[in-house]
């Protein structure tokens, strides 16, 4: 049982939509196997939240500013794009997943090299779509490496006139419909996330989410959920309503301890003990 738990803690099989919590569970596995059915996105800004669950860790490790692009726009990636950008480690056709699962169940070791060899035996080659945003990494780096969300948006708008702009138009539209506060929170998070360990990113995510749920500083998460998930009028009223009204000081507040005597920072177990904790619950 211990070996099986250790093995499956290392391998995520992603055959479908992976967003939010699903991304948090799978993207931090050692091996992330995707298929032609896989769709990845982090669109939390559209509901007044932000890409959390450790996104500031795994997105900040991608090439250039591709992580900023994904987190600020909520853009979707297919399995091939996930493999190309580094979010996935292997691409396996969905028809071969059961065979892969059976092969992994027969592995007598949790050694990473052994597991990798087994998965590689089922891997297929990929082909990026011609209109894939990952093929536009140079432009993405140019735009999303800017220091502020306002500068990123302005640079994108300037790029529209250069043609080949379908993905840029979508990026602009998505950013303009998202919570301004959420965008600024995420940009600060991912920039800081590049120098942090996963544990620290998760602790920071928890703190910010607590502020949003408790409506400490604004109602954006509640309002976004109302407009996009429940009443579905798709017309959230963000507060503040514009990027320029969200100051650095306002953003910094979300990164501070919650002002409640009973509130505590997220406490995570040591990584070496996680398998034992899961074992006790089975």
C-alpha positions in Angstrom: 0.0 0.0 0.0 2.8 2.4 0.9 4.5 1.8 -2.5 1.2 2.2 -4.4 0.5 5.5 -2.6 3.9 6.8 -3.3 3.7 5.9 -6.9 0.3 7.5 -7.5 1.4 10.7 -5.6 3.9 11.1 -8.4 1.6 10.4 -11.3 -1.4 12.4 -12.5 -3.5 11.2 -15.4 -5.3 14.2 -16.9 -7.9 13.1 -19.5 -10.4 16.0 -19.6 -10.9 19.5 -18.1 -8.4 20.5 -15.4 -9.0 23.8 -13.7 -8.8 25.2 -10.2 -8.5 22.5 -7.6 -7.9 19.9 -10.2 -4.9 21.9 -11.5 -3.6 22.2 -7.9 -3.7 18.5 -7.4 -2.2 17.5 -10.7 0.3 20.2 -11.7 2.5 19.5 -8.7 2.9 15.8 -9.4 6.2 14.6 -10.7 4.6 13.1 -13.8 1.7 14.8 -15.5 0.2 12.7 -18.3 -2.2 14.5 -20.7 -4.3 13.3 -23.7 -6.0 14.7 -26.7 -9.0 15.3 -24.5 -7.2 17.5 -21.9 -8.2 21.2 -21.4 -6.3 23.3 -19.0 -7.2 26.8 -17.8 -7.0 29.1 -14.8 -9.9 31.5 -15.3 -10.5 32.4 -11.7 -10.1 36.2 -12.3 -13.5 36.1 -14.1 -15.3 35.4 -10.8 -13.2 37.8 -8.7 -10.9 35.1 -7.4 -7.4 34.5 -8.7 -5.3 31.5 -9.9 -4.6 29.9 -6.6 -3.8 26.3 -5.5 -0.1 26.9 -6.1 -0.5 28.4 -9.5 2.0 31.2 -8.6 4.5 28.3 -8.2 3.9 26.1 -11.3 2.9 28.9 -13.7 6.0 31.0 -12.7 8.2 28.1 -13.7 7.1 28.2 -17.4 9.1 29.8 -20.2 9.4 33.5 -20.2 6.1 35.2 -19.3 3.8 32.4 -20.5 2.6 31.9 -16.9 1.5 35.5 -16.6 -0.3 35.1 -19.9 -2.2 32.0 -18.7 -3.1 33.5 -15.3 -4.1 36.9 -16.4 -6.2 35.8 -19.4 -7.6 32.4 -18.3 -6.6 31.1 -21.8 -7.2 27.5 -22.5 -4.5 25.0 -23.5 -4.9 21.5 -25.0 -2.8 18.5 -24.1 -0.2 19.2 -26.8 0.2 22.8 -25.7 0.6 21.7 -22.1 3.4 19.3 -23.0 5.1 22.0 -25.2 5.1 24.6 -22.4 6.0 22.3 -19.6 2.8 21.9 -17.7 2.7 18.2 -18.7 5.5 15.7 -18.8 4.0 13.1 -21.2 1.3 12.9 -23.9 -0.6 9.6 -24.1 -3.6 8.9 -26.3 -6.7 8.4 -24.3 -7.3 5.0 -25.7 -4.0 3.9 -24.1 -4.7 5.3 -20.6 -6.1 2.0 -19.2 -3.1 0.1 -20.6 -0.8 2.7 -18.9 -2.7 2.4 -15.6 -2.4 -1.4 -15.7 1.3 -1.1 -16.5 1.9 1.3 -13.7 0.1 -1.0 -11.2 2.6 -3.7 -12.0 5.6 -1.4 -11.3 7.5 -2.8 -8.4 9.4 0.4 -7.6 8.5 4.0 -6.9 11.8 5.0 -8.5 11.2 8.1 -10.7 13.4 6.8 -13.6 11.5 3.5 -13.7 8.1 5.2 -13.7 9.3 7.6 -16.5 10.3 4.6 -18.6 6.9 2.9 -18.2 5.0 6.1 -19.2 7.3 6.9 -22.1 6.5 3.5 -23.5 3.0 4.7 -24.1 3.8 8.2 -25.1 2.8 9.7 -28.5 4.3 12.6 -30.5 2.4 15.9 -30.5 1.7 18.5 -33.1 0.9 22.1 -32.0 -1.9 23.9 -33.7 -0.9 26.6 -36.1 -2.8 29.2 -34.1 -1.5 28.0 -30.7 -0.5 30.9 -28.4 2.6 29.0 -27.5 3.9 29.7 -31.0 3.6 33.4 -30.1 5.9 33.2 -27.1 8.1 36.1 -28.3 5.1 38.4 -28.4 3.7 37.0 -25.2 7.1 37.7 -23.5 7.1 41.2 -24.9 3.7 42.0 -23.5 3.4 40.1 -20.3 6.8 40.9 -19.0 5.7 44.5 -18.3 5.8 45.7 -14.7 2.0 46.4 -14.3 -1.3 45.0 -15.5 -2.0 48.4 -17.1 1.3 48.2 -19.1 0.6 44.7 -20.1 -2.9 45.6 -21.4 -1.6 48.7 -23.2 1.1 46.7 -24.9 -1.4 44.1 -26.1 -3.6 46.8 -27.5 -0.6 48.2 -29.4 0.1 44.7 -30.8 -3.4 44.2 -32.3 -2.5 46.4 -35.3 0.3 44.0 -36.3 -2.0 41.3 -37.6 -2.2 37.6 -36.4 -4.2 39.0 -33.5 -7.0 36.6 -32.8 -5.4 35.4 -29.6 -4.5 39.0 -28.6 -8.1 40.1 -29.0 -9.2 37.3 -26.8 -6.6 38.1 -24.2 -7.6 41.8 -24.1 -11.3 40.9 -23.8 -10.7 38.4 -21.0 -8.6 40.8 -19.0 -11.0 43.6 -19.4 -13.9 41.4 -18.1 -12.0 40.1 -15.1 -11.8 41.7 -11.7 -9.2 44.4 -11.7 -8.2 43.6 -8.2 -7.8 39.9 -9.0 -5.5 40.7 -11.9 -3.3 42.8 -9.8 -3.2 40.2 -7.0 -2.2 37.5 -9.4 0.6 39.5 -11.1 2.1 40.3 -7.7 1.7 36.6 -6.7 3.4 35.1 -9.8 6.3 37.6 -9.7 6.9 36.7 -6.0 6.3 33.0 -6.7 9.4 32.7 -8.9 11.5 32.9 -5.7 9.3 30.9 -3.4 8.8 27.2 -2.6 5.5 25.5 -3.3 4.6 25.5 0.5 5.0 29.2 0.8 2.9 29.8 -2.3 0.1 27.7 -0.9 0.2 29.5 2.4 0.0 32.9 0.7 -2.9 31.6 -1.5 -4.8 30.6 1.6 -4.3 34.0 3.2 -5.6 35.9 0.2 -8.5 33.5 -0.3 -9.5 34.1 3.3 -9.6 37.8 2.7 -11.8 37.4 -0.4 -14.2 35.0 1.3 -14.5 37.2 4.4 -15.0 40.2 2.1 -12.3 42.0 4.1 -11.7 44.7 1.4 -14.2 44.2 -1.3 -17.1 42.0 -2.6 -15.5 40.9 -5.9 -15.5 37.2 -5.3 -19.1 37.2 -4.1 -20.2 39.5 -7.0 -18.3 37.5 -9.6 -19.8 34.2 -8.4 -23.2 35.7 -8.6 -22.8 37.1 -12.1 -20.9 34.2 -13.6 -22.0 31.1 -11.7 -25.4 31.6 -10.1 -27.6 34.3 -11.7 -25.4 34.2 -14.8 -26.2 37.7 -16.1 -22.4 37.9 -16.9 -22.3 41.6 -15.8 -20.3 41.7 -12.5 -19.9 45.1 -10.9 -16.3 45.1 -9.8 -15.2 47.4 -7.0 -12.9 49.1 -7.8 -14.1 49.0 -11.4 -10.9 50.0 -13.2 -7.3 48.9 -13.0 -6.1 52.5 -12.3 -8.2 52.6 -9.2 -6.5 49.6 -7.7 -3.4 50.9 -5.9 -0.4 48.9 -4.8 -1.3 49.6 -1.2 -4.8 48.0 -1.8 -3.2 44.9 -3.3 -0.7 44.6 -0.5 -3.5 44.4 2.1 -4.5 41.0 0.7 -1.0 39.6 1.5 -1.2 40.5 5.2 -2.5 38.4 8.1 -6.2 38.4 8.6 -7.2 40.6 11.5 -9.0 38.0 13.6 -7.7 36.5 16.9 -8.9 33.1 15.9 -7.4 33.1 12.4 -4.1 31.2 11.7 -1.9 30.8 8.7 -2.2 27.6 6.7 -0.3 24.8 8.4 1.1 22.2 6.0 2.5 18.8 7.1 6.1 17.9 6.1 6.1 16.5 2.6 7.7 13.3 3.7 4.8 12.5 6.0 2.0 13.1 3.5 1.9 9.5 2.3 1.6 8.3 6.0 -1.3 10.7 6.5 -3.1 9.4 3.5 -2.4 5.8 4.6 -4.1 6.4 7.9 -7.3 7.7 6.1 -7.6 4.6 3.8 
